[in-house]
Amino acid sequence: MSLLKEYLKERGVKEIIEYPHGFVTYAIQDKLCYIEDMYVLPSERGNGWSTRLADEVCADAKNKGCELISCSIDLNAKDNTSNFYTIYQYGFRPHRAHNNEIYFIKEL
């Protein structure tokens, strides 16, 4: 278990799925799962890792009774256009905007 995973487990606030090429952190509350962070190594982008990570989060969320999954994009972040495309392609749709973030939602 990685140090980050151990830390998150001890704090009890997030879930994490890790691979050598990337990771995703997420939180589940009631019927909603919120993807907090997703990172894939630049050398591995475009190889399906984001989809694989998102699929695993969705499966875990469904197993835990979630009906919706949500995520957001910081409009000031680097590569936010690429992130928007990836999120939209996966089936998320814009839900609301607040400050410099766009929130997306998808039914499970």
Secondary structure, 3 states (H helix, E strand, C coil): CCHHHHHHHHHCCCEEEEECCEEEEEEEECCEEEEEEEEECHHHCCCCHHHHHHHHHHHHHHHCCCCEEEEEEECCCCCHHHHHHHHHHCCCEEEEEECCEEEEEEEC
